[in-house]
Structure formats: structure tokens, C-alpha cells
């Protein structure tokens, strides 16, 4: 059982199986005019509902690009289709986390899994994308975060979108590369760019609102969709953004890893050297004053990221 009630209902997506991209549950609209290829992706994890709600809205509203291309992708649809509100955490993936396989070494390897087959199916499409927004949600009730990657171009894109309030610059996870860091997205010399937004707790109603507002502003910045439609649905009053740089991650060494308190994320630990967890017999301490705890995990297994540590920075 989860401590968080399921306030969202997953949309019925089976009608979107046969898009016009040649890939199940992926729809690409081509304006026939020059412009960037923009992609919004959802359900990278099958237990994250907010992105599916946004894509369902865009498809029902028949949003089309005036220039360039717009792709709407239900990434791990197989996991999403297993979602059961009685056991909402069980549909995260089928075999493995698809958001840890986006390196050439893994994609070109002999390994196989349901998620790797899907990633390889999507790879040629992703290679053609210029701007990507990947919609996610989180385990805990934490303020929404934009994960902009380690490069200045990611921070610039996050600032142009303007929401959510917190923008985190990080290098990802020790367990594997995310889609937002794949290929040109993670190359400082490439014009390609990507953002990953964590919209709040997986099943909170507010996460769908964050996902919607972030997507609408992202599409407006891309310049490929009629701004009249977007402006009619964009809400005002967003607070100024705060930028955080991740300086390191706590990678779990022992299966008996435990935090000393129940952290939800975005806690600021005032003093350097404060113990925040025990990893076996080893205390985990904050490395500097005013250390921000970013997305502490509830999945405590050796080799996984327990929490990332960051400090507030200026743009």
C-alpha cells in the first residue's frame, strides 16, 4: 500500500496505438514546413500518470504544428497499461528502468529486456528530435523540479520555459544514462536540447497541472504551435526560478541503507557534516553548508542513487 492516495485516473490510450510514425503509441505530426522536430514524451515509467494526461489532452484537442514536426510518445506504454490504482507502484517497468539505458554501450550491447527492445525501437526517432521534453513524477510529495542536465544549454532552455520554480543541473544516475542525456542532447556542441521535468508526487492531482503548464510553455518556446491556443491554456503567476547545481550523488553501497529522517526532497541541511543516512556502518554526511537534498529515493538497493546533493547557484 502507498501512503499517497491515487488522485489521478490514467487516461485510456489504446486509441493512440497506431499513430502515423510507424511506431506503436507514437504519433508524429509533420507540418510540411521547415522547423525543428519537437517531442513530448510521457510514461517513461508506467506508474507516472501526469504525462499521459497531457498527451491525451493534446491529441484530443488536435494540437498540430504550424512549422516543423511534433511528436507525442507514450514511451513505456506496456508498463503503463498494467497500472492498477490498488497497487500503483507496481507498474513502473516490465523488466528494467528504460530511463537508464540511453547510452550507445547499452543500446548496442547484446543485453535484452522489454525496455531495451522499446528503446531500440524508439532510437531512430529520438535521433531525429531537436527539442525534447520528458514528463515524469516522483515518489514523494516534493516541489516540482526541472532537470536541465549539466550543460549551460539545458539551463538556458529551462529558463526560457520558465516553470517549474526549481531547476536542477545534474549529470544523471550512476545506474545508467537517461533519455534526456542521450546523443546530441548531452553534447555541448550540438544544437539539440532536452529537459526532464519531475512534476510532483506520482498520483497527486497537482502533478498533472504542473505537467500541463510546463508542456504548454515548452511548446510555446519551441515556436511550432499556434500561440493563440497555448496562451488560452497557460496560467500566469509562476514564481521566479531557483537554480541548483548537483555536486554529487550518494550511491548506495549496502542493502541496509537508511536515511536518519523521512526526507521528501528539497530539504536544506544547514551545517556541513550533518549525518543524513547510514550506509551499512558508514555514516553519510553533508559535504557543505546549506546542502539541498534532491529526490531522495525509496528504492534502497546497492548501486542505486539514494539522493543527490546540491547547492543554490546563480544563472
C-alpha positions, 0 to 999 in steps of 0.5 A: 500500500502507498501512503499517497492516495491515487488522485489521478485516473490514467487516461485510456490510450489504446486509441493512440496505438497506431499513430502515423510514425510507424511506431506503436503509441507514437504519433508524429505530426509533420507540418510540411514546413521547415522547423525543428522536430519537437517531442513530448514524451510521457510514461517513461515509467508506467506508474507516472500518470501526469504525462499521459494526461497531457498527451491525451489532452493534446491529441484530443484537442488536435494540437498540430504544428504550424512549422516543423514536426511534433511528436507525442510518445507514450514511451513505456506504454506496456508498463503503463497499461498494467497500472492498477490504482490498488497497487500503483507502484507496481507498474513502473517497468516490465523488466528494467528502468528504460530511463537508464539505458540511453547510452550507445554501450547499452543500446548496442550491447547484446543485453535484452529486456522489454525496455531495451527492445522499446528503446531500440525501437524508439532510437531512430526517432529520438535521433531525429528530435531537436527539442525534447521534453520528458514528463515524469513524477516522483515518489514523494510529495516534493516541489516540482523540479526541472532537470536541465542536465549539466550543460549551460544549454539545458539551463538556458532552455529551462529558463526560457520555459520558465516553470517549474520554480526549481531547476536542477543541473545534474549529470544523471544516475550512476545506474545508467544514462537517461533519455534526456542525456542521450546523443546530441542532447548531452553534447555541448556542441550540438544544437539539440536540447532536452529537459526532464521535468519531475512534476510532483508526487506520482498520483497527486492531482497537482502533478498533472497541472504542473505537467500541463503548464510546463508542456504548454510553455515548452511548446510555446518556446519551441515556436511550432504551435499556434500561440493563440491556443497555448496562451488560452491554456497557460496560467500566469503567476509562476514564481521566479526560478531557483537554480541548483547545481548537483555536486554529487550523488550518494550511491548506495553501497549496502542493502541496509541503507537508511536515511536518519529522517523521512526526507521528501526532497528539497530539504536544506541541511544547514551545517556541513557534516550533518549525518543524513543516512547510514550506509551499512556502518558508514555514516553519510554526511553533508559535504557543505553548508546549506546542502539541498537534498534532491529526490531522495529515493525509496528504492534502497538497493546497492548501486542505486542513487539514494539522493543527490546533493546540491547547492543554490547557484546563480544563472 
